[in-house]
Amino acid sequence: MIKFSFLLPTRGRPALLKRFFESVLATAEAPEALEVVLGIDDDQESLAVEEPRLTIRRCVVPKGSTLGFIYNECFKLSRGRIVCLMNDDVIVRTKNWDRVVYDLYERFDDEVALVHTNDLLFGDKLCTFPIRSRRACEAIGVTPADYRRYRIDDHVYDTYNILAHLGHKRIFYLPEVVFEHDNFAHEAHGEGEIFKSGDGKFYIPDQGIIGKDALLYDELLETRKSDALALCRLIDLNEAGKREQEYRRRLALVVDSRSYRQSDFSIVLPGAGMETPGSIEEALPSDAPELIEGYRDFNIVRYGNRFHCLDKSIGQIDLPTEDEHRLNGFASERRYVCAATLHEAKYLIDRVLDSSEEDMRDAGEIAHPTTEIEGARTEIAALTQTTTRQESEIRGLKATLDEERVKQREAVAGLVERLKAVKAKLKQDEARLMLEREAKAEAEFMASALINELERAKKRLDALEMDGRASQTALAARTQELYEDKLLMAALTAALKNNQGGA
């Protein structure tokens, strides 16, 4: 089961990406419970990076997307209960860092906490790679998508500082857990926003981009205040749920109309003629033990709705955690009594010191255990076990629902990927069809041109044939003329010979 997700945008730095993978594998206690969700555009080098020992997911985003947009898209594809915004130029240095993070989140049922590791650059000044729960991110979002590159960590850090201002301190800096940020220079030149660490490292951001992100950060103050308030509601809702569970457990003990009642359910406000507190608040419940005064050999301590009178020989005790059996033992020794009012407390102290133990027991004024109390304790223990079992079942159901939700999210992600693949194939088919259409049109044009050329060639050939026939006729006539000239020449030659023979 995936517990932890790194959300990691990357482009053009496959060597750094592989180094990050190696550092995670070398330090994590349970790398099989981790996943890395890569935010990649059309960078083929990054798309080709593999690491079979880790769960790798690829979130393909449009080229030129803002860093805030990429983190949000990666979160949609992630499955971990805990998520961390990460860079590819980080080296994880601390062994078993994942166990430290898991143990910290186990302290909070509401899962509202910001874990801040040491990047060896900003240190405790800024939570550079914020670690948060999925539940908190779903409540307020991962980060505003308009942040181009910077101020995302500042935005998250400020939100949880506002939460602390509202009364919930949930930022936890872990100086011994090192996520080294390998992005610094040893010297800096020029002006602008440049950070220098205590050991002489310089962090030099792109001044043009950070200027725009800084303006956006200032504009989003009200958003961070609203987000902090939403986290407060998440915490309060969880506390209300826990209180309701306790209410239901106590209601299960009410089986009739009287057995559950106790004498201190009513807050006694003394009337005229009696020793009264300085104000009504003195008789109201106290959340923490408060020493009211020393009276004779007793200390009178107000706690809850009662005034507890302790013999000074007992020394200092912690009433909220004190064992009732021990208090009952002090009561049996006449060193402890409990009353609803200060006046009654002093009266009981006087009776303890001035009367016999037998009189006190007859009056029923010394606290002592009863079988009813022990029976109630047994019943409470049984109900507690039942409640614990039910809570375990609920946790199991919640885990099942979480797994089902993860499966559904994976199915949706798979469908999205398939849809993207179908769209890509459609685009390829459209491009191929366009090429085929262009090729067909060109072929038709070439064929038409060839036909025209053939027709012109045929006309030229016909003209040549006609010229040839005319030439043949002229040649035949000329040949006939030459033949006739030859006959004439032969006749003239014969006549000439005859003339010469007669002479």
C-alpha positions as CSV (number, residue, x, y, z in Angstrom):
1,M,0.0,0.0,0.0
2,I,1.4,3.4,-1.0
3,K,1.8,5.7,2.0
4,F,4.1,8.5,0.7
5,S,4.1,10.3,-2.6
6,F,6.8,12.6,-4.0
7,L,5.4,15.1,-6.5
8,L,8.3,15.9,-8.8
9,P,8.3,18.1,-11.9
10,T,11.4,17.5,-14.1
11,R,12.7,18.4,-17.5
12,G,16.0,17.7,-19.3
13,R,17.9,16.4,-16.2
14,P,17.7,12.6,-16.3
15,A,21.0,12.2,-14.4
16,L,19.8,14.3,-11.5
17,L,16.5,12.3,-11.5
18,K,18.4,9.0,-11.3
19,R,20.5,10.4,-8.5
20,F,17.4,11.3,-6.5
21,F,16.0,7.8,-7.0
22,E,19.2,6.2,-5.7
23,S,19.2,8.5,-2.6
24,V,15.6,7.6,-1.8
25,L,16.3,3.8,-2.2
26,A,19.5,4.1,0.0
27,T,17.7,5.9,2.9
28,A,14.0,4.9,3.1
29,E,13.1,2.2,5.6
30,A,10.2,1.0,3.3
31,P,10.8,2.1,-0.3
32,E,8.0,-0.2,-1.4
33,A,5.5,2.1,0.3
34,L,6.7,5.1,-1.7
35,E,5.8,6.5,-5.1
36,V,7.3,9.2,-7.3
37,V,4.9,11.0,-9.5
38,L,6.8,12.7,-12.3
39,G,5.5,15.9,-14.0
40,I,6.8,15.8,-17.5
41,D,6.0,17.5,-20.8
42,D,7.3,16.3,-24.2
43,D,10.8,15.7,-22.8
44,Q,11.6,12.2,-24.2
45,E,14.8,11.8,-22.0
46,S,12.8,12.2,-18.8
47,L,9.9,10.0,-20.1
48,A,12.4,7.2,-20.7
49,V,13.9,7.2,-17.2
50,E,13.1,3.9,-15.3
51,E,13.6,2.6,-11.8
52,P,12.1,-0.8,-11.2
53,R,12.7,-0.7,-7.5
54,L,10.4,2.3,-7.0
55,T,6.8,2.9,-8.0
56,I,7.0,5.6,-10.8
57,R,4.0,7.4,-12.3
58,R,4.2,9.8,-15.1
59,C,1.9,12.8,-15.4
60,V,2.2,14.3,-18.9
61,V,1.5,18.0,-19.0
62,P,1.5,20.6,-21.8
63,K,4.9,22.2,-22.5
64,G,5.3,25.6,-20.8
65,S,3.0,24.7,-17.8
66,T,3.6,26.6,-14.6
67,L,5.1,24.7,-11.6
68,G,2.0,25.3,-9.6
69,F,-0.1,23.6,-12.3
70,I,2.2,20.7,-12.6
71,Y,2.2,20.0,-8.8
72,N,-1.6,20.0,-8.9
73,E,-1.8,17.6,-11.8
74,C,0.7,15.3,-10.1
75,F,-1.3,15.3,-6.9
76,K,-4.4,14.1,-8.9
77,L,-2.4,11.1,-10.0
78,S,-0.8,10.3,-6.6
79,R,-2.1,7.8,-4.0
80,G,-0.1,8.4,-0.9
81,R,-1.6,9.4,2.5
82,I,1.3,11.8,2.8
83,V,2.6,14.0,-0.1
84,C,5.8,16.0,-0.5
85,L,6.6,18.7,-3.1
86,M,10.0,17.7,-4.5
87,N,12.7,18.9,-7.0
88,D,15.0,16.6,-9.1
89,D,18.1,18.3,-7.7
90,V,17.6,16.9,-4.2
91,I,19.7,14.2,-2.4
92,V,18.0,12.5,0.5
93,R,20.7,12.0,3.2
94,T,19.0,10.6,6.3
95,K,18.4,6.9,7.0
96,N,14.8,5.9,7.9
97,W,13.4,9.4,7.3
98,D,10.1,7.9,6.2
99,R,9.6,6.2,9.6
100,V,10.2,9.6,11.4
101,V,7.5,11.2,9.2
102,Y,5.0,8.4,9.7
103,D,5.5,8.5,13.5
104,L,4.9,12.2,13.6
105,Y,1.6,12.0,11.6
106,E,0.4,9.2,13.9
107,R,0.2,11.9,16.7
108,F,-2.7,13.7,14.9
109,D,-6.0,12.0,14.1
110,D,-6.9,15.1,12.0
111,E,-3.6,14.7,10.0
112,V,-3.1,18.5,9.9
113,A,0.7,19.0,10.1
114,L,3.5,20.6,8.0
115,V,6.7,18.6,8.2
116,H,9.8,20.7,7.4
117,T,13.1,19.0,6.6
118,N,16.6,20.5,6.5
119,D,17.7,21.3,3.0
120,L,21.2,22.5,4.1
121,L,20.4,25.8,2.4
122,F,17.5,27.7,3.9
123,G,17.4,25.4,7.0
124,D,14.8,26.5,9.5
125,K,14.1,29.8,7.7
126,L,11.8,28.2,5.0
127,C,10.0,24.9,4.5
128,T,11.5,24.3,1.0
129,F,10.0,20.9,0.4
130,P,6.7,20.9,2.3
131,I,5.4,17.5,3.5
132,R,1.6,17.4,4.2
133,S,-1.2,15.0,4.4
134,R,-3.5,14.2,1.5
135,R,-6.5,15.1,3.8
136,A,-5.1,18.6,4.3
137,C,-4.3,19.1,0.6
138,E,-7.8,18.0,-0.4
139,A,-9.2,20.5,2.1
140,I,-7.3,23.6,0.8
141,G,-5.5,22.5,-2.4
142,V,-1.8,21.7,-3.1
143,T,-0.8,25.2,-4.3
144,P,-2.3,27.9,-6.5
145,A,-1.7,26.9,-10.1
146,D,-0.6,30.4,-11.1
147,Y,2.8,30.3,-9.4
148,R,5.3,30.1,-12.2
149,R,8.3,28.7,-10.3
150,Y,8.8,30.4,-6.9
151,R,7.0,31.3,-3.7
152,I,5.1,27.9,-3.6
153,D,7.0,26.9,-0.5
154,D,6.5,30.4,1.0
155,H,2.8,30.1,0.4
156,V,2.5,26.8,2.2
157,Y,4.7,27.9,5.0
158,D,2.8,31.1,5.6
159,T,-0.5,29.3,5.6
160,Y,0.6,27.0,8.5
161,N,2.1,30.0,10.3
162,I,-1.3,31.7,10.2
163,L,-2.8,28.4,11.5
164,A,-0.4,28.7,14.5
165,H,-1.5,32.3,15.0
166,L,-5.0,30.9,15.3
167,G,-4.0,28.6,18.1
168,H,-2.8,25.4,16.3
169,K,1.0,25.0,16.2
170,R,1.4,22.3,13.5
171,I,4.8,23.1,11.9
172,F,7.4,20.5,12.7
173,Y,11.0,21.2,11.7
174,L,13.3,18.1,11.6
175,P,16.9,19.5,11.6
176,E,18.3,15.9,11.6
177,V,16.3,14.8,8.5
178,V,18.3,16.1,5.6
179,F,16.9,16.6,2.1
180,E,19.9,18.3,0.6
181,H,19.0,20.9,-2.1
182,D,21.9,20.8,-4.6
183,N,21.1,24.2,-6.2
184,F,23.4,26.9,-5.0
185,A,26.5,28.9,-6.0
186,H,29.6,29.8,-4.0
187,E,29.5,33.5,-5.1
188,A,26.9,35.9,-6.3
189,H,27.1,39.0,-8.5
190,G,24.6,41.7,-9.4
191,E,21.4,42.9,-7.7
192,G,18.1,41.4,-6.9
193,E,16.7,38.8,-4.5
194,I,19.6,36.6,-3.5
195,F,19.6,34.3,-0.4
196,K,22.9,33.6,1.4
197,S,23.0,30.6,3.8
198,G,25.0,30.5,7.1
199,D,27.8,28.5,5.5
200,G,28.3,30.8,2.5
201,K,26.0,29.3,-0.1
202,F,24.1,31.5,-2.5
203,Y,20.6,30.7,-3.9
204,I,20.1,32.8,-7.0
205,P,16.6,32.7,-8.5
206,D,15.6,34.0,-11.9
207,Q,14.9,37.6,-11.1
208,G,12.3,38.1,-13.8
209,I,10.2,35.1,-12.7
210,I,10.5,35.6,-8.9
211,G,9.4,39.2,-9.3
212,K,6.1,38.1,-10.8
213,D,5.6,35.3,-8.3
214,A,6.4,37.6,-5.4
215,L,3.6,40.0,-6.6
216,L,1.2,37.0,-6.8
217,Y,2.2,35.8,-3.3
218,D,1.3,39.3,-1.9
219,E,-2.0,39.2,-3.6
220,L,-2.9,35.8,-2.2
221,L,-2.7,36.7,1.5
222,E,-6.5,36.5,1.9
223,T,-6.4,33.0,0.3
224,R,-3.9,31.8,2.8
225,K,-6.0,33.2,5.7
226,S,-9.0,31.3,4.3
227,D,-7.0,28.2,3.9
228,A,-5.8,28.4,7.6
229,L,-9.4,28.8,8.7
230,A,-10.3,25.7,6.7
231,L,-7.6,23.7,8.5
232,C,-8.9,25.0,11.8
233,R,-12.3,23.6,10.9
234,L,-10.7,20.3,10.0
235,I,-9.0,20.1,13.4
236,D,-12.2,21.2,15.3
237,L,-14.3,18.7,13.4
238,N,-12.0,15.9,14.4
239,E,-12.1,17.0,18.1
240,A,-15.9,17.2,18.0
241,G,-16.0,13.7,16.6
242,K,-13.8,12.4,19.5
243,R,-16.0,14.2,22.0
244,E,-19.1,12.7,20.6
245,Q,-17.6,9.2,20.9
246,E,-16.9,9.9,24.6
247,Y,-20.5,11.2,25.0
248,R,-21.9,8.0,23.4
249,R,-19.7,5.9,25.7
250,R,-21.0,7.6,28.7
251,L,-24.6,7.4,27.5
252,A,-24.2,3.6,27.3
253,L,-23.8,3.7,31.1
254,V,-27.2,5.2,31.6
255,V,-29.5,2.2,32.2
256,D,-32.1,3.8,34.5
257,S,-33.0,7.2,35.8
258,R,-30.9,7.3,39.0
259,S,-27.9,5.0,39.2
260,Y,-25.7,7.2,37.1
261,R,-26.2,10.4,39.2
262,Q,-23.5,11.8,41.4
263,S,-23.7,14.4,44.1
264,D,-21.3,16.8,42.4
265,F,-23.5,17.1,39.3
266,S,-25.1,20.1,40.9
267,I,-22.9,23.1,41.5
268,V,-23.7,24.5,44.9
269,L,-23.7,28.3,45.2
270,P,-23.8,29.2,49.0
271,G,-26.5,31.5,50.2
272,A,-26.7,34.3,52.8
273,G,-25.2,33.7,56.2
274,M,-22.6,31.2,54.9
275,E,-19.0,31.6,54.0
276,T,-19.1,32.5,50.3
277,P,-16.4,32.6,47.6
278,G,-15.2,35.9,46.4
279,S,-17.1,35.5,43.1
280,I,-19.4,33.0,41.5
281,E,-16.5,31.8,39.3
282,E,-14.9,30.4,42.5
283,A,-17.6,27.8,42.7
284,L,-17.4,26.9,39.0
285,P,-15.5,24.0,37.6
286,S,-11.7,24.3,37.4
287,D,-9.8,22.6,34.5
288,A,-6.5,22.4,36.4
289,P,-5.8,21.8,40.1
290,E,-5.7,25.2,42.0
291,L,-4.4,25.6,45.6
292,I,-7.1,27.7,47.3
293,E,-5.6,28.0,50.8
294,G,-4.1,26.1,53.7
295,Y,-6.5,25.4,56.5
296,R,-5.3,23.9,59.8
297,D,-3.2,20.9,58.8
298,F,-4.8,20.5,55.3
299,N,-4.3,22.0,51.9
300,I,-7.5,22.8,50.1
301,V,-7.2,22.3,46.3
302,R,-10.0,23.0,43.8
303,Y,-10.2,20.7,40.8
304,G,-13.2,20.2,38.6
305,N,-16.4,20.7,40.6
306,R,-14.9,19.7,43.9
307,F,-12.7,21.0,46.7
308,H,-10.1,18.3,47.6
309,C,-8.7,18.6,51.2
310,L,-5.3,16.9,51.6
311,D,-3.3,16.4,54.8
312,K,-0.1,18.4,54.4
313,S,1.9,15.2,55.4
314,I,0.8,13.7,52.0
315,G,2.9,16.2,50.1
316,Q,2.4,17.3,46.5
317,I,0.2,15.0,44.3
318,D,-1.2,15.4,40.8
319,L,-5.0,15.1,41.1
320,P,-5.7,14.6,37.4
321,T,-3.6,11.4,37.3
322,E,-3.8,10.3,40.9
323,D,-5.1,6.7,41.5
324,E,-8.5,6.7,43.1
325,H,-7.6,3.7,45.3
326,R,-4.7,5.7,46.8
327,L,-7.1,8.6,47.5
328,N,-9.5,6.2,49.2
329,G,-6.6,4.9,51.3
330,F,-5.8,8.5,52.4
331,A,-9.5,8.9,53.2
332,S,-9.5,5.8,55.3
333,E,-6.5,7.3,57.2
334,R,-8.5,10.5,57.8
335,R,-6.0,12.5,55.6
336,Y,-8.3,13.2,52.7
337,V,-11.9,14.5,52.3
338,C,-13.7,16.0,49.3
339,A,-16.5,18.6,49.3
340,A,-18.7,20.6,46.9
341,T,-18.0,24.0,48.5
342,L,-15.2,25.7,50.3
343,H,-17.4,26.1,53.4
344,E,-18.2,22.4,53.4
345,A,-14.5,21.5,52.9
346,K,-13.5,23.5,56.0
347,Y,-16.4,22.0,57.9
348,L,-15.2,18.4,57.0
349,I,-11.6,19.3,58.0
350,D,-12.9,20.4,61.4
351,R,-14.8,17.2,61.8
352,V,-11.8,15.1,60.7
353,L,-9.5,16.8,63.3
354,D,-12.1,17.2,66.1
355,S,-14.3,14.1,65.8
356,S,-13.7,10.4,66.1
357,E,-13.3,8.2,63.1
358,E,-16.4,6.3,64.0
359,D,-18.5,9.5,64.0
360,M,-17.1,10.4,60.6
361,R,-18.0,7.0,59.1
362,D,-21.4,7.2,60.7
363,A,-21.9,10.6,59.0
364,G,-20.7,9.1,55.7
365,E,-18.4,12.0,55.1
366,I,-15.1,10.2,54.5
367,A,-14.7,9.1,50.9
368,H,-14.5,5.4,50.5
369,P,-14.9,2.9,47.7
370,T,-18.2,1.3,47.1
371,T,-19.3,-1.8,45.3
372,E,-21.4,0.3,43.0
373,I,-18.3,2.3,41.9
374,E,-16.3,-0.9,41.3
375,G,-19.2,-2.3,39.3
376,A,-19.3,0.9,37.2
377,R,-15.6,0.7,36.6
378,T,-16.0,-2.9,35.4
379,E,-18.8,-1.8,33.1
380,I,-16.8,1.1,31.9
381,A,-13.8,-1.1,31.1
382,A,-16.1,-3.5,29.2
383,L,-17.6,-0.6,27.3
384,T,-14.1,0.8,26.6
385,Q,-13.1,-2.6,25.1
386,T,-16.2,-2.6,23.0
387,T,-15.6,0.9,21.9
388,T,-12.0,0.1,21.1
389,R,-13.1,-2.9,19.1
390,Q,-15.6,-0.8,17.2
391,E,-13.0,1.9,16.6
392,S,-10.7,-0.7,15.2
393,E,-13.5,-2.0,13.0
394,I,-14.2,1.6,11.9
395,R,-10.5,2.1,11.1
396,G,-10.5,-1.1,9.1
397,L,-13.6,0.1,7.2
398,K,-11.9,3.4,6.6
399,A,-8.8,1.7,5.4
400,T,-10.9,-0.4,3.0
401,L,-12.7,2.7,1.8
402,D,-9.4,4.4,1.3
403,E,-8.1,1.5,-0.7
404,E,-11.3,1.5,-2.7
405,R,-11.0,5.2,-3.3
406,V,-7.4,4.7,-4.4
407,K,-8.5,1.9,-6.8
408,Q,-11.2,4.2,-8.2
409,R,-8.6,7.0,-8.5
410,E,-6.3,4.6,-10.3
411,A,-9.1,3.4,-12.5
412,V,-10.0,7.0,-13.4
413,A,-6.3,7.8,-14.0
414,G,-6.1,4.7,-16.2
415,L,-9.2,5.9,-18.1
416,V,-7.7,9.3,-18.5
417,E,-4.4,7.8,-19.8
418,R,-6.4,5.7,-22.2
419,L,-8.4,8.7,-23.3
420,K,-5.2,10.6,-23.8
421,A,-3.8,7.7,-25.9
422,V,-7.0,7.6,-27.9
423,K,-6.8,11.3,-28.5
424,A,-3.2,11.0,-29.5
425,K,-4.0,8.2,-31.9
426,L,-6.9,10.2,-33.4
427,K,-4.5,13.1,-33.9
428,Q,-2.0,10.7,-35.6
429,D,-4.8,9.3,-37.7
430,E,-5.9,12.8,-38.7
431,A,-2.4,13.7,-39.5
432,R,-1.9,10.6,-41.6
433,L,-5.3,11.1,-43.3
434,M,-4.3,14.7,-44.1
435,L,-1.0,13.5,-45.5
436,E,-2.8,10.9,-47.6
437,R,-5.3,13.5,-48.8
438,E,-2.4,15.8,-49.8
439,A,-0.6,12.9,-51.5
440,K,-3.7,12.0,-53.4
441,A,-4.3,15.6,-54.5
442,E,-0.6,15.8,-55.6
443,A,-0.9,12.5,-57.4
444,E,-4.1,13.6,-59.1
445,F,-2.4,16.9,-60.1
446,M,0.6,15.0,-61.4
447,A,-1.6,12.6,-63.3
448,S,-3.5,15.5,-64.9
449,A,-0.3,17.2,-65.8
450,L,1.0,14.0,-67.3
451,I,-2.1,13.4,-69.3
452,N,-1.9,17.0,-70.7
453,E,1.7,16.4,-71.5
454,L,0.9,13.1,-73.2
455,E,-1.8,14.9,-75.3
456,R,0.7,17.6,-76.3
457,A,3.3,14.9,-77.2
458,K,0.7,13.0,-79.2
459,K,-0.1,16.2,-81.2
460,R,3.5,16.8,-81.8
461,L,3.9,13.1,-82.9
462,D,0.9,13.5,-85.3
463,A,2.4,16.6,-86.7
464,L,5.7,14.8,-87.1
465,E,3.9,11.9,-88.9
466,M,2.2,14.3,-91.2
467,D,5.6,16.0,-91.8
468,G,7.1,12.6,-92.4
469,R,4.4,11.6,-94.9
470,A,4.9,14.9,-96.7
471,S,8.7,14.3,-96.7
472,Q,8.2,10.8,-98.0
473,T,6.0,12.1,-100.9
474,A,8.6,14.8,-101.7
475,L,11.3,12.2,-101.5
476,A,9.5,9.9,-103.8
477,A,8.9,12.7,-106.3
478,R,12.6,13.7,-106.1
479,T,13.6,10.1,-106.5
480,Q,11.4,9.9,-109.6
481,E,13.0,13.0,-110.9
482,L,16.4,11.6,-110.2
483,Y,15.4,8.4,-112.0
484,E,14.1,10.3,-115.0
485,D,17.3,12.5,-115.0
486,K,19.3,9.3,-115.0
487,L,17.4,7.8,-118.0
488,L,17.8,11.1,-119.8
489,M,21.5,11.0,-119.0
490,A,21.8,7.4,-120.3
491,A,20.0,8.4,-123.5
492,L,22.3,11.4,-124.1
493,T,25.4,9.3,-123.4
494,A,24.3,6.6,-126.0
495,A,23.5,9.3,-128.5
496,L,26.9,10.9,-128.0
497,K,28.6,7.5,-128.5
498,N,26.6,6.9,-131.7
499,N,27.6,10.3,-133.1
500,Q,31.3,9.6,-132.4
501,G,31.1,6.2,-134.2
502,G,29.6,7.7,-137.4
503,A,32.3,10.3,-137.6
